[in-house]
Amino acid sequence: MANRKKKKMTKKQKEQRTKWIFTGIVLLIVFFMGLFLGENKQTGLTLNERIESFKEELVAIFNPEKEEVDQTKNQETTIRFLDAGQGSATLIQAEDGTTILIDSGRYEDKDKKIIQQLDQYVGTGGTIDLLIFTHNDSDHIGYGDLIINYYDVKEVWMNGNDATSKIYERVLDAVDESNAIYSEPKAGENKQVGPFQIEVISPNEQSDDDQNDDSIITKITVNQVSGLFSGDASQSIEKAIVEARMDVTADFILMGHHGSDTSTSQEWIQASQPEFAIFSAGKNNSYGHPGEEAINRLREQSIPVYGTIENGTITVTIHEDGTYSIQTEKGENLDEDDA
């Protein structure tokens, strides 16, 4: 059965709430003392200016996103492999609010489920520090334009390849009209985003203009736990990366190309040595995802496999001590004996 966990406030969150309430009460007292004792005249501020200043102080106190967190310390992180149907979307959020979104689901999703989920987890108009489009297929950039328009996206990564779809053009227009930084990362580059260390594994400079094989592959590490995200890259790219002796060891992998047999090769599994694997695919899809051979390659190594096709949204919580837990929205682990 699905492992549901009731969300409770941590001790740290309770302490922060108490601090905010206490500070707010003190400020209220000081504010009204200032009004009635004429402090506004001494500072040269009018009553309206004093009120506006007080509002700004309250916003700074009661908005937890503004509170500085030591990013060198371990932070609890939540990774949600969103149920995006026959698409892919992974939402990564740290305790300090740092947010990374890898891909944005399928454009044909008429219910715009990805937007509903982002509103739930990020908040309407919330901040996305880094939006990575692994490649330009419509099942990975779906509603990317709306995300850029609806949310405060700080930076966007794309692979630099051209595409002819209308959704691709809309995404480019949205990026151009936004204040987001635009980048086309290449293999070997590294970037720190909040507590997340991001290593770019692929593509390299020698692009062959193949959307799938030019997917942006990243290894993201937090609290000494690493995940490997490979878009739709095929076994030929996996082989090239392994032969280049790049470090792709990871605690978990998002299977390439929605779990297709054309990805997640034996060499890739041996090189990455994952403790579990996840794929994103929709029910009754016409592509045959996931592939039986790819799933079996993992099972032969006793590696558990989870999939949105049966499990819905899959949540991996990485704790401060480097341990992790997995919760599924529904269904069973696909590696159960009765799966």
BELZISUL-V813752 format. One record per residue. N is the residue number from 0. RES is the residue in one small letter. SS is DSSP state (a for helix, b for strand, c for the rest). PSI is psi in radians with two decimals (999 if undefined). D_LAST is the distance of its C-alpha to the last C-alpha in whole Angstrom. Layout:
n->N res->RES ss->SS psi->PSI d_last->D_LAST
n->N res->RES ss->SS psi->PSI d_last->D_LAST
This chain:
n->0 res->m ss->c psi->2.77 d_last->12
n->1 res->a ss->c psi->2.44 d_last->14
n->2 res->n ss->c psi->1.71 d_last->16
n->3 res->r ss->c psi->2.41 d_last->20
n->4 res->k ss->c psi->2.13 d_last->23
n->5 res->k ss->c psi->2.26 d_last->26
n->6 res->k ss->c psi->2.20 d_last->29
n->7 res->k ss->c psi->2.71 d_last->32
n->8 res->m ss->c psi->2.36 d_last->35
n->9 res->t ss->c psi->2.92 d_last->35
n->10 res->k ss->a psi->-0.69 d_last->39
n->11 res->k ss->a psi->-0.73 d_last->40
n->12 res->q ss->a psi->-0.68 d_last->39
n->13 res->k ss->a psi->-0.72 d_last->41
n->14 res->e ss->a psi->-0.71 d_last->44
n->15 res->q ss->a psi->-0.73 d_last->44
n->16 res->r ss->a psi->-0.77 d_last->44
n->17 res->t ss->a psi->-0.72 d_last->47
n->18 res->k ss->a psi->-0.75 d_last->49
n->19 res->w ss->a psi->-0.75 d_last->49
n->20 res->i ss->a psi->-0.82 d_last->50
n->21 res->f ss->a psi->-0.80 d_last->53
n->22 res->t ss->a psi->-0.69 d_last->54
n->23 res->g ss->a psi->-0.71 d_last->54
n->24 res->i ss->a psi->-0.78 d_last->56
n->25 res->v ss->a psi->-0.77 d_last->58
n->26 res->l ss->a psi->-0.67 d_last->59
n->27 res->l ss->a psi->-0.75 d_last->59
n->28 res->i ss->a psi->-0.82 d_last->62
n->29 res->v ss->a psi->-0.72 d_last->63
n->30 res->f ss->a psi->-0.87 d_last->63
n->31 res->f ss->a psi->-0.53 d_last->65
n->32 res->m ss->a psi->-0.68 d_last->68
n->33 res->g ss->a psi->-0.69 d_last->68
n->34 res->l ss->a psi->-0.81 d_last->69
n->35 res->f ss->a psi->-0.33 d_last->71
n->36 res->l ss->a psi->0.06 d_last->73
n->37 res->g ss->c psi->0.34 d_last->74
n->38 res->e ss->a psi->-0.53 d_last->71
n->39 res->n ss->a psi->-0.52 d_last->71
n->40 res->k ss->a psi->-0.66 d_last->74
n->41 res->q ss->a psi->-0.62 d_last->74
n->42 res->t ss->a psi->-0.17 d_last->72
n->43 res->g ss->c psi->0.12 d_last->73
n->44 res->l ss->c psi->2.48 d_last->70
n->45 res->t ss->c psi->2.95 d_last->70
n->46 res->l ss->a psi->-0.77 d_last->68
n->47 res->n ss->a psi->-0.70 d_last->66
n->48 res->e ss->a psi->-0.68 d_last->65
n->49 res->r ss->a psi->-0.72 d_last->65
n->50 res->i ss->a psi->-0.77 d_last->62
n->51 res->e ss->a psi->-0.70 d_last->60
n->52 res->s ss->a psi->-0.69 d_last->60
n->53 res->f ss->a psi->-0.69 d_last->59
n->54 res->k ss->a psi->-0.75 d_last->56
n->55 res->e ss->a psi->-0.67 d_last->55
n->56 res->e ss->a psi->-0.71 d_last->55
n->57 res->l ss->a psi->-0.73 d_last->53
n->58 res->v ss->a psi->-0.74 d_last->50
n->59 res->a ss->a psi->-0.58 d_last->50
n->60 res->i ss->a psi->-0.77 d_last->50
n->61 res->f ss->a psi->-0.01 d_last->47
n->62 res->n ss->c psi->1.77 d_last->45
n->63 res->p ss->a psi->-0.40 d_last->43
n->64 res->e ss->a psi->-0.37 d_last->42
n->65 res->k ss->a psi->-0.24 d_last->45
n->66 res->e ss->c psi->2.29 d_last->45
n->67 res->e ss->c psi->2.39 d_last->45
n->68 res->v ss->c psi->2.39 d_last->43
n->69 res->d ss->c psi->1.88 d_last->43
n->70 res->q ss->c psi->-0.16 d_last->41
n->71 res->t ss->c psi->-0.27 d_last->41
n->72 res->k ss->c psi->2.65 d_last->40
n->73 res->n ss->c psi->2.44 d_last->36
n->74 res->q ss->c psi->2.48 d_last->35
n->75 res->e ss->c psi->2.33 d_last->31
n->76 res->t ss->b psi->2.46 d_last->29
n->77 res->t ss->b psi->2.20 d_last->26
n->78 res->i ss->b psi->2.08 d_last->24
n->79 res->r ss->b psi->2.04 d_last->22
n->80 res->f ss->b psi->1.68 d_last->20
n->81 res->l ss->c psi->2.51 d_last->21
n->82 res->d ss->c psi->1.67 d_last->19
n->83 res->a ss->c psi->0.41 d_last->22
n->84 res->g ss->c psi->-2.46 d_last->20
n->85 res->q ss->c psi->1.09 d_last->20
n->86 res->g ss->c psi->-3.01 d_last->22
n->87 res->s ss->c psi->2.37 d_last->23
n->88 res->a ss->c psi->2.15 d_last->24
n->89 res->t ss->b psi->2.16 d_last->24
n->90 res->l ss->b psi->2.15 d_last->27
n->91 res->i ss->b psi->2.15 d_last->28
n->92 res->q ss->b psi->2.29 d_last->31
n->93 res->a ss->b psi->2.91 d_last->33
n->94 res->e ss->c psi->-0.53 d_last->34
n->95 res->d ss->c psi->0.04 d_last->38
n->96 res->g ss->c psi->-0.15 d_last->36
n->97 res->t ss->c psi->2.26 d_last->36
n->98 res->t ss->b psi->2.28 d_last->34
n->99 res->i ss->b psi->2.34 d_last->32
n->100 res->l ss->b psi->2.15 d_last->30
n->101 res->i ss->b psi->1.91 d_last->28
n->102 res->d ss->c psi->2.82 d_last->28
n->103 res->s ss->c psi->0.53 d_last->29
n->104 res->g ss->c psi->-2.92 d_last->26
n->105 res->r ss->c psi->2.35 d_last->27
n->106 res->y ss->c psi->-0.56 d_last->30
n->107 res->e ss->c psi->0.00 d_last->29
n->108 res->d ss->c psi->1.63 d_last->27
n->109 res->k ss->c psi->-0.42 d_last->30
n->110 res->d ss->c psi->-0.07 d_last->29
n->111 res->k ss->c psi->0.82 d_last->30
n->112 res->k ss->a psi->-0.59 d_last->27
n->113 res->i ss->a psi->-0.67 d_last->27
n->114 res->i ss->a psi->-0.71 d_last->31
n->115 res->q ss->a psi->-0.74 d_last->30
n->116 res->q ss->a psi->-0.68 d_last->27
n->117 res->l ss->a psi->-0.67 d_last->30
n->118 res->d ss->a psi->-0.66 d_last->33
n->119 res->q ss->a psi->-0.77 d_last->30
n->120 res->y ss->a psi->-0.54 d_last->30
n->121 res->v ss->c psi->-0.54 d_last->33
n->122 res->g ss->c psi->2.46 d_last->35
n->123 res->t ss->c psi->2.15 d_last->37
n->124 res->g ss->c psi->0.19 d_last->40
n->125 res->g ss->c psi->3.08 d_last->38
n->126 res->t ss->b psi->2.32 d_last->38
n->127 res->i ss->b psi->1.95 d_last->36
n->128 res->d ss->c psi->-0.60 d_last->38
n->129 res->l ss->b psi->2.20 d_last->36
n->130 res->l ss->b psi->2.00 d_last->34
n->131 res->i ss->b psi->2.05 d_last->33
n->132 res->f ss->c psi->1.89 d_last->32
n->133 res->t ss->c psi->-0.62 d_last->30
n->134 res->h ss->c psi->-3.12 d_last->32
n->135 res->n ss->c psi->0.25 d_last->33
n->136 res->d ss->c psi->2.58 d_last->30
n->137 res->s ss->a psi->-0.34 d_last->30
n->138 res->d ss->a psi->0.09 d_last->27
n->139 res->h ss->a psi->-0.34 d_last->28
n->140 res->i ss->a psi->0.19 d_last->31
n->141 res->g ss->c psi->2.28 d_last->31
n->142 res->y ss->c psi->0.34 d_last->33
n->143 res->g ss->a psi->-0.59 d_last->34
n->144 res->d ss->a psi->-0.70 d_last->38
n->145 res->l ss->a psi->-0.67 d_last->37
n->146 res->i ss->a psi->-0.77 d_last->35
n->147 res->i ss->a psi->-0.62 d_last->39
n->148 res->n ss->a psi->-0.61 d_last->41
n->149 res->y ss->a psi->-0.51 d_last->39
n->150 res->y ss->c psi->2.87 d_last->39
n->151 res->d ss->b psi->1.47 d_last->41
n->152 res->v ss->b psi->2.12 d_last->39
n->153 res->k ss->c psi->-0.63 d_last->41
n->154 res->e ss->b psi->2.50 d_last->40
n->155 res->v ss->b psi->2.32 d_last->38
n->156 res->w ss->b psi->2.35 d_last->37
n->157 res->m ss->c psi->2.84 d_last->37
n->158 res->n ss->c psi->-0.12 d_last->37
n->159 res->g ss->c psi->-0.09 d_last->40
n->160 res->n ss->c psi->2.64 d_last->39
n->161 res->d ss->c psi->2.73 d_last->40
n->162 res->a ss->c psi->2.83 d_last->38
n->163 res->t ss->c psi->-0.04 d_last->40
n->164 res->s ss->c psi->2.69 d_last->38
n->165 res->k ss->a psi->-0.64 d_last->39
n->166 res->i ss->a psi->-0.64 d_last->37
n->167 res->y ss->a psi->-0.78 d_last->37
n->168 res->e ss->a psi->-0.68 d_last->41
n->169 res->r ss->a psi->-0.66 d_last->41
n->170 res->v ss->a psi->-0.80 d_last->39
n->171 res->l ss->a psi->-0.75 d_last->42
n->172 res->d ss->a psi->-0.72 d_last->44
n->173 res->a ss->a psi->-0.71 d_last->42
n->174 res->v ss->a psi->-0.80 d_last->43
n->175 res->d ss->a psi->-0.63 d_last->46
n->176 res->e ss->a psi->-0.12 d_last->47
n->177 res->s ss->c psi->3.09 d_last->45
n->178 res->n ss->c psi->0.18 d_last->47
n->179 res->a ss->c psi->2.53 d_last->44
n->180 res->i ss->b psi->2.37 d_last->44
n->181 res->y ss->b psi->2.32 d_last->43
n->182 res->s ss->b psi->2.66 d_last->42
n->183 res->e ss->c psi->1.47 d_last->40
n->184 res->p ss->c psi->2.66 d_last->39
n->185 res->k ss->c psi->2.82 d_last->39
n->186 res->a ss->c psi->2.39 d_last->38
n->187 res->g ss->c psi->-0.25 d_last->39
n->188 res->e ss->c psi->2.62 d_last->40
n->189 res->n ss->b psi->2.57 d_last->39
n->190 res->k ss->b psi->2.41 d_last->39
n->191 res->q ss->b psi->2.13 d_last->39
n->192 res->v ss->b psi->1.81 d_last->38
n->193 res->g ss->c psi->-2.26 d_last->39
n->194 res->p ss->c psi->0.00 d_last->37
n->195 res->f ss->b psi->2.22 d_last->34
n->196 res->q ss->b psi->2.06 d_last->35
n->197 res->i ss->b psi->2.15 d_last->34
n->198 res->e ss->b psi->2.22 d_last->35
n->199 res->v ss->b psi->2.07 d_last->35
n->200 res->i ss->b psi->-0.59 d_last->33
n->201 res->s ss->b psi->2.74 d_last->34
n->202 res->p ss->c psi->2.92 d_last->35
n->203 res->n ss->c psi->-3.02 d_last->39
n->204 res->e ss->c psi->-0.43 d_last->42
n->205 res->q ss->c psi->1.26 d_last->42
n->206 res->s ss->c psi->2.45 d_last->40
n->207 res->d ss->c psi->0.24 d_last->39
n->208 res->d ss->c psi->0.45 d_last->38
n->209 res->d ss->c psi->2.06 d_last->35
n->210 res->q ss->c psi->-0.84 d_last->33
n->211 res->n ss->c psi->-0.87 d_last->30
n->212 res->d ss->c psi->-0.25 d_last->31
n->213 res->d ss->c psi->0.32 d_last->33
n->214 res->s ss->c psi->2.51 d_last->31
n->215 res->i ss->c psi->1.97 d_last->32
n->216 res->i ss->b psi->2.22 d_last->30
n->217 res->t ss->b psi->2.62 d_last->30
n->218 res->k ss->b psi->2.06 d_last->30
n->219 res->i ss->b psi->2.24 d_last->30
n->220 res->t ss->b psi->2.37 d_last->31
n->221 res->v ss->b psi->2.39 d_last->32
n->222 res->n ss->c psi->0.63 d_last->32
n->223 res->q ss->c psi->0.25 d_last->32
n->224 res->v ss->b psi->2.28 d_last->28
n->225 res->s ss->b psi->2.52 d_last->27
n->226 res->g ss->b psi->2.55 d_last->25
n->227 res->l ss->b psi->2.15 d_last->25
n->228 res->f ss->b psi->2.02 d_last->25
n->229 res->s ss->c psi->0.28 d_last->26
n->230 res->g ss->c psi->-2.28 d_last->26
n->231 res->d ss->c psi->0.38 d_last->25
n->232 res->a ss->c psi->2.49 d_last->27
n->233 res->s ss->c psi->3.11 d_last->26
n->234 res->q ss->a psi->-0.52 d_last->26
n->235 res->s ss->a psi->-0.65 d_last->30
n->236 res->i ss->a psi->-0.73 d_last->30
n->237 res->e ss->a psi->-0.76 d_last->28
n->238 res->k ss->a psi->-0.77 d_last->30
n->239 res->a ss->a psi->-0.68 d_last->33
n->240 res->i ss->a psi->-0.76 d_last->32
n->241 res->v ss->a psi->-0.75 d_last->31
n->242 res->e ss->a psi->-0.46 d_last->35
n->243 res->a ss->c psi->0.00 d_last->37
n->244 res->r ss->c psi->0.64 d_last->35
n->245 res->m ss->c psi->2.54 d_last->34
n->246 res->d ss->c psi->1.82 d_last->33
n->247 res->v ss->c psi->0.29 d_last->29
n->248 res->t ss->c psi->2.36 d_last->28
n->249 res->a ss->c psi->2.68 d_last->25
n->250 res->d ss->c psi->-0.49 d_last->23
n->251 res->f ss->b psi->2.78 d_last->21
n->252 res->i ss->b psi->2.54 d_last->20
n->253 res->l ss->b psi->1.97 d_last->20
n->254 res->m ss->c psi->2.41 d_last->19
n->255 res->g ss->a psi->2.58 d_last->21
n->256 res->h ss->a psi->0.80 d_last->22
n->257 res->h ss->a psi->0.49 d_last->18
n->258 res->g ss->a psi->0.26 d_last->16
n->259 res->s ss->c psi->2.68 d_last->18
n->260 res->d ss->c psi->-0.32 d_last->19
n->261 res->t ss->c psi->-0.08 d_last->22
n->262 res->s ss->c psi->3.14 d_last->22
n->263 res->t ss->c psi->1.05 d_last->20
n->264 res->s ss->c psi->2.91 d_last->22
n->265 res->q ss->a psi->-0.69 d_last->22
n->266 res->e ss->a psi->-0.68 d_last->26
n->267 res->w ss->a psi->-0.72 d_last->24
n->268 res->i ss->a psi->-0.78 d_last->22
n->269 res->q ss->a psi->-0.63 d_last->24
n->270 res->a ss->a psi->-0.66 d_last->27
n->271 res->s ss->a psi->-0.51 d_last->25
n->272 res->q ss->c psi->0.91 d_last->23
n->273 res->p ss->c psi->2.67 d_last->21
n->274 res->e ss->c psi->-0.40 d_last->19
n->275 res->f ss->b psi->2.86 d_last->16
n->276 res->a ss->b psi->2.69 d_last->16
n->277 res->i ss->b psi->2.50 d_last->15
n->278 res->f ss->b psi->2.72 d_last->15
n->279 res->s ss->c psi->2.07 d_last->17
n->280 res->a ss->c psi->2.72 d_last->16
n->281 res->g ss->c psi->2.73 d_last->17
n->282 res->k ss->c psi->2.52 d_last->15
n->283 res->n ss->c psi->0.58 d_last->17
n->284 res->n ss->c psi->2.66 d_last->18
n->285 res->s ss->c psi->-0.03 d_last->21
n->286 res->y ss->c psi->-0.16 d_last->20
n->287 res->g ss->c psi->0.40 d_last->17
n->288 res->h ss->c psi->2.41 d_last->16
n->289 res->p ss->c psi->2.84 d_last->14
n->290 res->g ss->c psi->2.40 d_last->15
n->291 res->e ss->a psi->-0.67 d_last->13
n->292 res->e ss->a psi->-0.74 d_last->15
n->293 res->a ss->a psi->-0.75 d_last->16
n->294 res->i ss->a psi->-0.75 d_last->12
n->295 res->n ss->a psi->-0.60 d_last->13
n->296 res->r ss->a psi->-0.62 d_last->16
n->297 res->l ss->a psi->-0.73 d_last->15
n->298 res->r ss->a psi->-0.63 d_last->12
n->299 res->e ss->c psi->-0.40 d_last->15
n->300 res->q ss->c psi->0.21 d_last->17
n->301 res->s ss->c psi->0.66 d_last->15
n->302 res->i ss->c psi->2.06 d_last->14
n->303 res->p ss->b psi->2.54 d_last->12
n->304 res->v ss->b psi->2.30 d_last->11
n->305 res->y ss->b psi->2.54 d_last->11
n->306 res->g ss->b psi->2.47 d_last->12
n->307 res->t ss->a psi->-0.38 d_last->14
n->308 res->i ss->a psi->-0.57 d_last->12
n->309 res->e ss->a psi->-0.57 d_last->10
n->310 res->n ss->a psi->-0.09 d_last->12
n->311 res->g ss->c psi->-2.62 d_last->15
n->312 res->t ss->c psi->2.28 d_last->18
n->313 res->i ss->b psi->2.16 d_last->17
n->314 res->t ss->b psi->2.13 d_last->20
n->315 res->v ss->b psi->2.07 d_last->21
n->316 res->t ss->b psi->2.09 d_last->24
n->317 res->i ss->b psi->2.05 d_last->26
n->318 res->h ss->c psi->2.91 d_last->29
n->319 res->e ss->c psi->-0.50 d_last->33
n->320 res->d ss->c psi->0.12 d_last->32
n->321 res->g ss->c psi->0.00 d_last->30
n->322 res->t ss->c psi->2.95 d_last->27
n->323 res->y ss->b psi->2.80 d_last->24
n->324 res->s ss->b psi->2.71 d_last->21
n->325 res->i ss->b psi->2.24 d_last->18
n->326 res->q ss->b psi->2.41 d_last->17
n->327 res->t ss->b psi->2.57 d_last->15
n->328 res->e ss->c psi->-0.59 d_last->16
n->329 res->k ss->c psi->3.02 d_last->13
n->330 res->g ss->c psi->-2.98 d_last->10
n->331 res->e ss->c psi->2.77 d_last->7
n->332 res->n ss->c psi->2.27 d_last->7
n->333 res->l ss->c psi->-0.19 d_last->5
n->334 res->d ss->c psi->0.11 d_last->6
n->335 res->e ss->c psi->2.68 d_last->5
n->336 res->d ss->c psi->-0.52 d_last->6
n->337 res->d ss->c psi->0.18 d_last->4
n->338 res->a ss->c psi->999 d_last->0
